[in-house]
């Protein structure tokens, strides 16, 4: 008989077959299952669920099955499913046995009436199984909290006071490198010690300085920044410490407060600290050590309470060795060093960065936000970006301004890169190339791979379980631990492989 002829012709039969198949699949692959009737009594549990009974406080199955679910499972929501008839597909359940990711599904009779509910334990160790997802959610939640604090802080700031413009939510990226530098910066925000931000130009050091201040106990105080490389050397001392009335010819008769005094009670950000002249370094060191300043032309000392964040794209260690930077000042600043990663170490963040940069370009220019084709995006991700985010923004802005439509093609990106003196690097090889398979229509290197992937994975799992069983003498708990899976998953895999 033909296979098609052997299939059930009645739609209801197909549905019943599918239901049985799905039930059997969940019963074997999940970490545990239970059934409750219309009165919310437990009527059945599978083998995997039985292992939770001791932790729930039950030695015998009959003390659990046949009893109201609310009496035997703490914090259950099975009653809600029975009352509303609506499933709870994903939920976290915490009770005496631990924390679980669960699903609850109502069961209906032929008339559509709810006659019970099915509870499925999807994962019994969500803290490990779902760790990447949980970490991403936690990071997004922290960034949201940072943004809310920024808005609240701006409302409470006195008019005219210098303040931070950014929070950690402004540092875009979920790559490992981006997450790690934000983690370190958040820890630095809880301290009052000096912070030294190290990294190439355009990586976001100033943004992180703002964010550290905004998350610190000084958030309500002023945030004052000085770009040392942009101030003439002859004016740097007065820029830092101010000057007294009549201190020199042409000076303001009322005198002028320096950046240290303006930052009192808050944070002073010293950008490009590696460009500070040697003559001024000793005075900066004294101000940091003594907590007091002496304005030019004054004999009075003024106490200042300032937290210093310094940043540089230069090699301070090398400058110290060459005698161009004071060693004692270096150690004073290098209390909490943070290396801000270059863009080429966090390429996976480029799509998100381009979206934010594109919206900003559109807002400033009055144009539509650019829409990059997949090829254009891949090309941008492949570049080395020596100028980092600043260079990325420049290329995007040029391409946007030259385009007649919001859509940006790969040829437009290539043209901008070449006119900027850069030779575009080709995107990374395709998955097929990385796998070592020839991209052609001819025979493959290994035709044995042309089998269902699930079957090949099952073979590998069977071999791995067999090796682990021999190594651990058949101890299933040890085998499960060695393979990084639960015992229930091990049992399920063994049943499939036998």
Buried (B, 14 or more C-beta within 10 A) or exposed (E): EEEEEEEEEEEEEEEEEEEEEEEEEBBBBBBBBBBBBEEBBBEEBBEBBBBBBEEBEBEEEEEBBEBBBBEBBEEBBBBEBBEEEEEBEEEEBEBEBEBBBBBBBBBEEEEEEBEBBBBBBBBBBBEEBBEEEBEEEEBEEBBEBBBEBBEEBEEEBEEEEBBBBBBBBBBBBBBEBBBBBBEBBBEBBEBEEBBBBBBBBBBBBBBBBBBBBBBBEBBBBBBBBBEBBEBEEEEBBBBBBBBBEEBEEEBEEEBBBBBBBBBBEBBBBBBBBBBBEEEBBEBBBBBBEEEEBBBBBBEEEBEBEBBBBBBBBBEBEEBBEEEBBBEEBBEBBBEBBBBBBBBBEBBEBBEBBBBBBBEBBBEEEEBBBBEBBEBBBBBBBBBEBEBBBBBBBBBBBBBBEEBEEBEBBBEBBBBBBEEEEBEBEEBEEEEEEEEEBEEEEEEEEEEEEEEEEEEEEBEEBBEBBEEBBEEBEEEBEBBBBBBEBBBBBBBBBBEEEE
